[in-house]
């Protein structure tokens, strides 16, 4: 069965089985029309980058040619991380950007991630506009049918877009290394020994290069799965069950720590000295603990992220605000709150001083500088952090209306601290439970956190049972 997922987060699917050239042309043409309307210029510029998936070069070529055929100029960023492309859009003052990456999905998947002129993901309203335009193209003829006005308008022979090539990795690394809070000399003095798992994609190029700029010597950078072949040596999501071998390398090499990224390098997981995997939830917590030693101001994360960030904020006398799940929602809330830092519990760190997007390179620099400044090991630093356990479950709901079920749960717990910003989240003394409907299947996802796995599991199971009773 063909798999194509169209949502405000992007367009993704299995290459050749739902996500094919026809789909690519249709959505890229719709995005091109959106860029033209948004920019108000005859020849907007769009930056295009990709991760190392095998389908990347071919699908990037189709993407860029479609943009040029629609009369847009293209900057080909080649193999580039998602945060690198985001920064490139800002640097080029472009109308937008396209990243070809299906993030942590398997190698047979690919996706279009669409950026606006600020280098940020499209807002829900903007994404719906592009999706609607793609529907117009499908319904009408691109040159003169019903979809022509909002959908696509192909350029004449003398109006085709131009293409240039640019490598933005050095720009990105230089910006991170030049942050005034980062001191490469102090990092160099610690003589860190570091393992890097790039999951055979762009992070395998970017992270070792950044480490070198930060003062880690070449002989102390142990590369694992860093050749960008696009054939992932293990499942691409940086979860503990996927990183058993990488953790073993950290132990065997007597490394101080390990860095693991996803294929487009916007998520960062850490491995402690001794080879213990550190929860991705703590990536943003450690980053905030570091940043609040230099700056004061709010932090924004999503509703499904660990309570640990609130505990660390309390130590520093700072505030935490929460948004709906999804990077663009976190970013919008950061702007509303004037946040100095943000993130998500999946290993994402967002530094607005650099750009509004999750950035594994920022997380790497913050971690090394934090260790260098404190003069401790990663395991010791982790021991200072609050310890919680999150469990993730889901329950089928059959023909039931998910919104009705969630509404009944909100009323049931109206005496507790309840948020309905994104599904229903209930904060209790013993932990919290967050329930969200799926947009693609008849299920409700249930996330629960507590001080122990048993308590969290009990909370999750209790709420799943109550959902079905509702």
N, C-alpha and C positions, 0 to 999 in steps of 0.2 A: 504494500500500500504506500502510495506517495506521501512523503512527509514534508509539509511546508507550514511553518509557524509564522504568522503575520501578526505582529503586535506593536505597541508603542515603543518596545525595546529594540525593534529591528525586524529584519526578515531573515529567517534561518531555515535550513532544511538539509536533507541528504542530497549531495551532489549527484545529479542525473536521475534522481528519484523524488521529484518535487521541487528541488532547488536547481533549476536548469537555466540555460542561456535565455530562453524566452521570458522566464520570470525575472531574470536579472535585468534584461533590457527594459522591460515594462516598469519596474520600480525605479531604476536609475533614470529613465526618461522622465518619470513623474517627479523625482527629486530634482532633476535639472530644471524643470518648469517651475518648481517651488523656489529654487535658488534665484532664478531670473526675476520672479515676482518680488522676492524678498530683497534682493540687491538693488533692483531698479536700474540695473546697468545692462547694456547689450552683451557684454562678454565677461560674466562673472568667472572667478577662479575657484576651482575645487581641488583640494589636496586629497590624494588617494594613497593609502598604504595597506599593507596586508601582513598577516602572520605567515608562518612557514608551511602551511598546509599544501599538500601536493597539488590541489586544485587552485591554489592561490594565483600563480602566474597567469594561467589561462583566464580565470574569472576576473582578475584585475585588468587584463587586456580588454575584455569585453566591456567592463565597467568604464574604463577610460575612453574607449572608442565611442561608446554611447554618449558620454558627456560631450565629447568633441563633435559628434554628429548633431547634437542639440545646440551647438554653438558656444559651448563653454570651454575656457582654457583649463588645462589640467596640469597640476604639479605631481609627478610620479615620485612618491616617497619610497617606493620599493618595499623591502622588508623593514617593517617599522612597528613598534609597539603602539597600542592604543593611546597611551598618554603622549607618546612622541608625536603622533598625528594631531592630537588635540593642540599641542603647543605649536605645531607647524601652521595650523589654521590661523592662530593668533599672529604669528610672525609674518605670514604672508598677507594678512588682512583679507583673507579669502572669504568667499560667500559661504563656504562650508567645507566639509570633509567626509570622506567615505573610508571606513575601515572594513576590509574583508577578513573577518575572523568570527568563528563560532565559539570563541572563548574556551570554556572547559569541555565543550561537547567533543565526541570522538572525531577521529581524523577524517571520516567520510562526510562529516558535516561542514558546511560553511555558512556564512551569513553576511548581510549588509548592516553595518552600524553607521548611522547617519548623524552628522554633526551640523550644528548651525554656525553662524559667523563668529560666535564667541568661542568656538572650539569645544562647546558642550553638546551633549546629546540633545536631540530635539525634545521639546516639551511634549506632553501628551497631545495637546491641541495641534501642534505642528506636525507630529507624527501622523495623527489622524488625517490631516490635510494631505500629506504625501500619499497615504494609503488610499484616500478617496480619489486622488488624481490617477493613481495606478488603476483603480477601478474604471475611471472614465476612459482611459486608454484602451482597456480591454473591451469596453462597451462600444467604442467608436473608432473611427479611423484616425490615425495619428495626424494626418495632414488636413483632413477636411470633415471628418465625421463628428459625432456628438461629443467625443472626448477631446476635440482639438483645442478648445479654448483653455481648459484647465489642465489638460493632460500633457501632451507633448507637441512640440513644434520643431521639426527638423530643419537644420540650417541649410541654406543653399550652398552651392559649391564654393562660393567666395566668402562664406561666413562660418566655415568650419573652425572649431577651436584648435588652438595650438597646444603642444605638449612639451614640458621641460622635465628634467630629472633633478632631484635634490636629495641628498642624504642628511637627515636632521638629527641623527643619533648624537653627534658631537655637540650640537646645540643643546640638546636635552641634558646630556651628562654635564656639560659646562655650567648650565643653569643650576643644577642640583648641587654640584661641588662648590659653586660660588655663593651659596646661601651663607649669610654671616654667622649662622649658628653652627655651621659645619667647619671643622678644623682638621684638614687632611694630615697636618703634622702630628696632631695628637693621636689620630687613628694609626698613622704609620708607626708611632712610638710603641703602640701596643703589640705590633707584630702579629696581628690576627692571622690565623690559619682558617680558611673559609672554603666550604663545599658549596658549589652552585649546581642546582638541577634546573636546567632550562627547558625540560620536556620537549627537546628537539624542535624548538621554535625560536622566536625572536629574542626571548629573554636569555637564551644561551649565548647570544652575541652581546646584548646590552649590559647584562649584569656583570660579567667579567671585565668589560671595558670600564664600567663605572668603578668597580673595586680598584682597578689599577689607578684611576684618577684620584681615588680617595686615600691612596697610600698603601694598599695591600700589595705585597710584592708578588711577581708572577709565580714563583715557586710555592707560594702559600695560597694560590687559587686552584682548588681541585675541581675540575669541570666534570660533571656527570650529565649525560644526555644534552650536551650543549651544541652539538652539530645540528644546524637547522634543516633537517631533512623533511620535516613535516610528518614523519612516521613516528608516532609517539611511543617511547619505550615502555610507558606504563599509562594507565588511564590519566587523562590530562588534568582532572581536578586535583588540587593539592591537598588530599585527605590522607590521614594516617595509613589507611589500608593500602593506598597506592604508593607509599613512600618507604616501605620496609627496607628495600635495598639501599635507598639513599641514606636512610638513618644509619644503616650498617656501615656505609662509607664514612660518615662523620665519626663513628666510633673507631673504625680501623685506621683512619688517617690522623687520629688524635686531634681533630679539628676543634676550634673554639665554637663554631656554629655552622649551620647550613642555611642557605636561602633557596627557596623553591618558589617558582612562579607558574602561572598558567600560560597557555600559548600566546596570549597577547599582552602579557606582563602588566596587567593592572591589579592583579591579586598577588599577595605575598604571604607565604607560610614560613615559619622558622623552625629549625631543629636545634635543640640545645647541645652544648658540650655533653658528651656521654651518649648522644644519639637518640635522645627523647624528643618526639614530635611535640611541638607546642601548638595548642589550639589556634586556629586562624582568628578566633575571637580576640586573642590577646595582641594581635598585630597592631590594631588601632589603639588599644589600651596603652601599650608601651610607647607608641608614637605620641599620644596625648601626654603621658607622664613626662616625656622628654620636652615637648613643646611648651608645656605650662611652666617649665623651669626658666623659660626665656620670655614668655608672653602671657598676658592675661586675656581672657575672653571666652565666649561660649564655644562648645563643641556640639556638633550635630551628628547623630547617627540614626539608623532606622529602628523601627519598633521591635524587630526580631534580634537585635544585637544584645550582647550580654550586659547584665547589671554591673559588671566589673567596672565599666567606664564611669558609672555614676559614683562608685566608691572612690575611685581615683580622683574624680573631679572634686569630691568632698574634701579630700586631703589637701588639694590645692586651693580650695575656696572658690571653685569655678562652677559654671552651670552646664548642664547637658540638656539638649532639646532633641526630640525624636520626630521623625518623618515617616511617611509611608515607605515601604520597601522599594528599592530602585534608585540607581545613582542620581538620576535627574531630580527625583523627589528630595534626596538629601541635599543636593546642590541648591535647589530653590529655597529650602528651609535655611541653609547656611546664609544665603544672601539676606533673607528676611531677618535673621537673628544677628547678623554681623559676626558670624563665627570665625574664629582664627584657625580652626582646623575641623575636619570632619572625617567620616569614614563609614564603613560597613563591616559587620562582623565576619565577612567572608575574606578578610585579609586586605581590605581596601583602605587606603589612606589618601585623603584629599587635602591638599595644601593650597588655599586660595592665593597665597603670595606668589605661587608659581603658575597654577592654572586650576580650574574647577573640574577635576577629574581624578579618579582613583589612579594611583601611580606607585608601582612597585619600587621604582628607583628611589623615590622619596623615602619609602619605608626602609630600604636598605641603608641609606645614608643616616637616617634617624637612629636606627638600631646600633650601627657601629659607633656613632658619636656618643650615644647614651652610654654604651659600654665603656668607651674610652674615658669619658668624663667621670663616670662613677668608679672606674677601676675595678669592676667586678665581672664575673662570668655571666653568661646568659641564664644559666640555671639559677644563679643567685638572684639575678634581677627578676626572673619569673617568680621566685619564691616570695618576693615582696608584693606581688600582685594578688588581688582577691581571687579565690578559687571557686568557680561555679561549674556546673555541668549542664549542657543543653542537649535535649533529645528532640529528634525530628520525626514526626509520624504523619500519617494521613489516613483518612477514613472515607470510604465510598458513601455517597448519599443517594444513589439511585435516581429516582425521578423528583426528589425533593428540591425545593427552591433553596439554593445555598444562602441567599440573602435573608430569607425568612428564618432559616435555622440560626444564622448568626445574630439576627435581631433578637430572637428569643433568648439566646445566651447572654446578650448584653443586658436584657431586662432581668434575667435570672440573677445576675451579679451586679445589679445596679447599686448595691450598698458598698461595693468595693471600688478601687480605682480602675476605671474602665476607659479605654480609648477606642473610638470607632473610626479613626482616621484611615485605617487600612485593615478591613476585616474587624475583628474584635480582639483587643488585648486586655487581659485581666491581671492586675498586679495584686498579689497577696503577700502576706508577711513571709510565707514559706517559699515564695518564688513567683513566677509569672507564667502565663499561658497566652500564646498568640495564635489565633485561628484565622486563616485566610482561604478564600475560595480559589480554586484553579480556574483560569480562563480557557483551558484547553481540554479538560476532562471533568467528569462529575465527581469530584472529590473535594474535601476540605483538608488543608494542611494544618497540622497542629504542632507548634513548637512550644516546648516547656523548659524552664530553667529553674534550678534549685542548687543548694549547696552540695548535694550528692546526686549521683546518677539514679539511685533508687527512688529518691523523693521526686526528682524530675519525671521519671518514668511513671510513677504513680499519679502525678498531676496530669500528665498527658493522657493516660488511659482513662482517668476519671472524666476529663473534659470530652474525650471522644465518645464515651458512653452517654454523657449528658446531651451531647449534640444530637445523637440519634433518638434520644427521648424527647427532644424539644418539639 
